[in-house]
Structures are given as C-alpha cells and as structure tokens.
Amino acid sequence: MSEKGLKIKEPKGKLGVLLPGLGAVGSTLVAGTELIRHGFAKPFGSLTQMGTIRLGKRTENRVPKIKDFVPLAELEDIVFTGWDVYPESVYESAVHSGVLKKEDLDKVRPQLESYKPLKAVFDKYYVKRLDGSHVKVGKTKMDLAELLMKDMQEFKQANDLTRMVMVWCGSTEIFLDHDPIWDTLDSFERGLKENHPAISNSMIYAYAALKLGVPYINGAPHMTTDMPALLELAKQNNVVVAGKDFKTGQTLMKTIIAPGLKARLLGVSGWFSTNILGNRDGEVLDEPGSFKSKEVTKLSALDHIFQPEKNPDLYGDLYHKVRINYYPPAGDNKEGWDNIDIFGWLGYPMQIKVNFLCRDSILAAPIALDLALFADLAQRAGMSGIVEWLSFYFKSPIVAKGLYPEHDLFIQLKKLKNTLRYMMGEELITHLGLEYYED
C-alpha cells in the first residue's frame, strides 16, 4: 500500500456475517457462497469477486481484480449465522424458496443443513403478512436487543471470529412516519425500555449490532439506521452503516436507462412501472404499509437523476407510477414491465418498452456478499458512520444531512472505485484524459 493511503488492518481471522432473515435472499447468499467455495459455481454479479479496477493512466495497463487490490476477507474465512421466524435450516429454506435448483443445493447439502437459524426478534405489527413462531420473548425491546447481543457474542466466541458484520436480508417493514423518539440516542434507548411502537424489529437488530461495534447494512426499504439516534450510536462506537434497499430489478434498470436519457437531453413525460413477484417478499409487499416503504425508494431514483427543478422543460411534467403485484406462480422470478414515454427534437414523441424477467434473489445475493466484504473493509480502514461510497448497491442510499443521494449507477461506480483508490493511495481517476494529447 502507498504511504498516501489509509492504514487498513489486515483481514486476519474469521469474519462473521450475520443475517436477519434466512428466506430467499439469505439462503441464496449462503448456498451460493458454499457452492463457490467448493468449486461448483462462479461468483457472477459480485464486484468484489470478479470486478477489476483501473489504476493510473490508460497507457500503464494496470487493471487488477478488486479483490487483489484491496485487502478483502476471503470467502473461505466467512462464517454465516442468522435469525428467522421459521426454524428450518438454510437447506430447507432454500428448497422452499425455489430460487436454486435442488440438484445444486444437494452438492452442499451437509453444509447448508448445519446452518440453523436463531430465534428472531419479530413483531407482526411491522410485517403484517409474515407469521412464525420461532421468535424471542422479552418484556421490553431493550431485553430483546440484549438477547440479540448475547447471540452475537456467543457466535463470535464459538467460531473464534475476529470481527462481524450484519446485513439485513429480512422482509420489508411497514412505513413509519418520523417520531421524536428517533432524534437522540437517549430518547431511542428510553423507547426500547418502554416498548415504543416507533421502534421496529430491524431497529432492534441495528441497535444491537452498533452497540457491539458491528457494521449494519440495511437491504430493505424501511427506516432503520437513517435516523439521528442510530447514526449517533454509529459515530459514538466508530461503526459503519449503509443502506437502504438492495438495488436489484426494476430500479437497477431505471438507474441505467435514466442517466442515458438525461445525458442526451431526451425528455420524459411518463414512466409507468409494474412488477409481478411471487416469493415471500411479494406476499409481504402485498400489504399497503410495507408497499409504501418500497414505493418511496422506488419512486425517488428518477427524481434525483432527472432533477426536474433544474430541467423543467425535459422532466417538469413527468408522471411516474409504480405498482407491485403479488402473483404466487411467479415465485422468485420477478417480472418488471416499464413503459417510458419520451420526446426528442421539437418535442416529437417516442416510446421505450422494457420487460425485465429477472430472478430477484439471484441479483440480491452478490450484492449482500459485496456489502458484507466492503463494510468489513471500511471498518478496518477506520471509517465510521454513513459510507456513501456503497450507494452503488442501493435503491435509496442514505447520505449525510443536507445532501441529496446520488442515484446515477455510473457515478455511483466511479465514487466506489475512487474510494478504493483513495484507500490504497492511488491517484483518483477523473477521466479528463487531456494529458494524452498535450504533445
């Protein structure tokens, strides 16, 4: 590492990856990692495992893999655990979810059967379409947080871990309006002791993680660490946080297409999006409160990319509608339809139709893996609080107060790679390129 870079602790020992939620996404992540570790598959979709990074000038031809450039934990050093409202093993959960073929799961069946979920912290009020009896019991939410901390400490000791990171892979909770209980750490902790209704399941997990100095990543669209109280705790304990909502299907396509339209000054009068999804996530989102949490993150991307207040002629009258429909036969194979009404020279209309037949958990699993590894890297590099450079992975990136989130996928990737260059003391790349033509 260059002397100009950050002092990054080496990833010595085992890394514990803690997963609240071992349903479709969580089981696909664990099963996929085991298949890759045993040589049965390759980590397609993972920037940490397959991505490259250019260093220096184009003429230098220095393009290492990211995992060879920055000191990331090795897949062999990851140990998983998780919590779920259902007691089934990761193998059983993966079979039930139907994302991966049973013939693939059977290749690592003994390993997957060894992963048994811990009892979850769960209150049905926050996820009304989900039910399960494999849950913890405590008089207060603070008691539940302490039970989670006990789980984490015992897991760390039993597996001789040197560090841990928590990645939320559970269901989307209902939308919650701002409550003053979130404004300070003192008020939040008082709320835990008083069972305040504005403190959801995921907030209890996040509090427990941050209290123990464990990075917390929010893979769902609901409110968790994006509040003053938990950000205060993250800063106080020098812990990194990132979120929210894994950017997988339809929103991924929006953050690819919309920057291109804006770059060419093509106007957009309407963008209608609808989805059909049949897994547990689809069932949960069929409930209006949970859907509202998702709707907010799915609607926000276009506003921030197009900036209609700065481009009123192009996007000032944009009509944007998002729908999610629960359709059990689809299973995990989410289908997204987009109708985009655009206009160009002299205002003449055109249309774009997008039909994305994707596999939700296949897209989400490598994101969860990358976030676990990058969050661990950031923690070892001495970072704390919001790590905005991981916005690349989220539908609704959390940012510092007073900033708007960057949603353009390509700007997000530049930010991520430049952060890695900065960490390692390499020259940041602006893509100006004038030096190649000076002579």
C-alpha positions, 0 to 999 in steps of 0.5 A: 500500500502507498504511504498516501493511503489509509492504514487498513488492518489486515483481514486476519481471522474469521469474519462473521456475517450475520443475517436477519432473515434466512428466506430467499435472499439469505439462503441464496447468499449462503448456498451460493457462497458454499457452492463457490467455495467448493468449486461448483459455481462462479461468483457472477454479479459480485464486484468484489469477486470478479470486478477489476479496477483501473489504476493510473493512466490508460497507457500503464495497463494496470487493471487488477481484480478488486479483490487483489487490490484491496485487502478483502476477507476471503470467502473461505474465512466467512462464517454465516449465522442468522435469525428467522421466524421459521426454524428450518435450516438454510437447506430447507429454506432454500428448497422452499424458496425455489430460487436454486435448483435442488440438484445444486443445493444437494452438492452442499447439502451437509453444509447448508443443513448445519446452518440453523437459524436463531430465534428472531426478534419479530413483531407482526405489527411491522410485517403484517403478512409474515407469521412464525413462531420461532421468535424471542420473548422479552418484556421490553425491546431493550431485553430483546436487543440484549438477547440479540447481543448475547447471540452475537457474542456467543457466535463470535466466541464459538467460531473464534471470529475476529470481527462481524458484520450484519446485513439485513436480508429480512422482509420489508417493514411497514412505513413509519412516519418520523417520531421524536423518539428517533432524534437522540440516542437517549430518547431511542434507548428510553423507547426500547425500555418502554416498548415504543411502537416507533421502534421496529424489529430491524431497529432492534437488530441495528441497535444491537449490532452498533452497540457491539461495534458491528457494521449494519447494512440495511437491504430493505426499504424501511427506516432503520439506521437513517435516523439521528439516534442510530447514526449517533450510536454509529459515530459514538462506537466508530461503526459503519452503516449503509443502506437502504434497499438492495438495488436489484430489478426494476430500479437497477434498470431505471438507474441505467436507462435514466442517466442515458436519457438525461445525458442526451437531453431526451425528455420524459413525460411518463414512466409507468412501472409494474412488477409481478413477484411471487416469493415471500417478499411479494406476499409481504409487499402485498400489504399497503404499509410495507408497499409504501416503504418500497414505493418511496425508494422506488419512486425517488431514483428518477427524481434525483437523476432527472432533477426536474427543478433544474430541467423543467422543460425535459422532466417538469411534467413527468408522471411516474407510477409504480405498482407491485403485484403479488402473483404466487406462480411467479415465485422468485422470478420477478417480472418488471414491465416499464413503459417510458414515454419520451420526446426528442427534437421539437418535442416529437414523441417516442416510446421505450418498452422494457420487460425485465424477467429477472430472478430477484434473489439471484441479483440480491445475493452478490450484492449482500456478499459485496456489502458484507466484504466492503463494510468489513473493509471500511471498518478496518480502514477506520471509517465510521458512520454513513459510507456513501461510497456503497450507494452503488448497491442501493435503491435509496442510499442514505447520505449525510444531512443536507445532501441529496443521494446520488442515484446515477449507477455510473457515478455511483461506480466511479465514487466506489472505485475512487474510494478504493483508490483513495484507500490504497493511495492511488491517484483518483481517476477523473477521466479528463484524459487531456494529458494524452494529447498535450504533445 
